[in-house]
């Protein structure tokens, strides 16, 4: 049963069709289901809430029959029963057949990993055709969970994202018109995570590969900040910037763009997809 919640969003009951490795840290999972006929999105950085089962469960426990009261009902379920909820970005929607792709950044599964893998990484790494999930997503194409909204007069788009934002940046680049000037930086953990990205825009894309010995909480300036500080951006009267990824990096990059580059803060969209040392439940408890 699928029940509308707070329009323009609703629940979708889906199942895995297939998975594909995009690199050592990136995995694409394709989902389908009859509900997808009601799924609509303009793409770009469309945010979704994905509900995953615990090991041993055949499907995630989400009280979707409660409609608008699902959140409280979900919170009241026991910890070992309540579905794991994680935020992701829509990578692609296709019709005939109806399918969506979600790309997972896998952490903690590599040999010698400092931190253990979280429940979403563990689920994705073991996902098989037929596995069932629940998705809270858009039933209306233009909805508030799309943050990439450059003003009409934008003459330069500046993008930065870490591996968690690669799907959003990829979809954004695909959406931009021919001739739109773009300068983009994508930061990944492994060189093998670099992808060929399609776009009609006049885009210069720089991939930054983190040294295995460094991580998001290392002291001193970040690789991302160094790269943007030394970059020669083309002349622009109306730039627009979109930056997403680890919250600490996003904040320092926003400060650079506003204070050092002089970009109007109202023309900088910044989204913290995750925070070093905290999982999504902890962030939610802190109201972040």
PEKAFEN-V73123 format. One record per backbone hydrogen bond with DSSP energy under -1.0 kcal/mol. NH is the residue of the N-H (numbers start at 1). CO is the residue of the C=O. Records with the same first field share a line. If there is no record, write none. Layout:
NH=CO / CO
This chain:
5=9
7=5
9=6
10=137
11=3
12=135
14=133
15=32
16=131
17=30
20=28
22=26
23=26
27=104
28=20
29=102
30=18
31=100
32=15
36=33
37=34
38=35
39=36
40=138
42=141
47=145
48=88
49=136
50=86
51=134
52=84
57=54
62=60
64=62
66=63
67=64
69=66
70=67
73=69
74=70
75=71
76=72
77=74
81=78
82=78
83=61
84=52
86=50
88=48
90=46
91=101
92=101
94=99
99=94
100=31
101=92
102=29
104=27
106=25
113=110
122=118
123=119
124=120
125=121
127=124
130=16
131=128
133=14
134=51
135=12
136=49
137=10
139=8
146=143
154=151
155=238
157=181
158=240
159=183
160=242
161=185
165=162
169=165
170=166
171=167
172=168
173=169
174=170
175=171
180=177
182=202
183=157
184=204
185=159
186=206
187=161
188=208
193=190
194=191
202=180
203=201
204=182
206=184
208=186
210=188
214=211
218=215
226=222
227=223
228=224
229=225
230=226
240=156
241=267
242=158
243=269
244=160
245=271
247=274
250=246
251=247
252=248
253=249
254=250
255=251
256=252
257=253
258=254
259=255
260=256
261=256
263=257
267=264
268=265
269=241
271=243
273=245
274=245
278=275
283=279
284=280
285=281
286=282
287=284
288=283
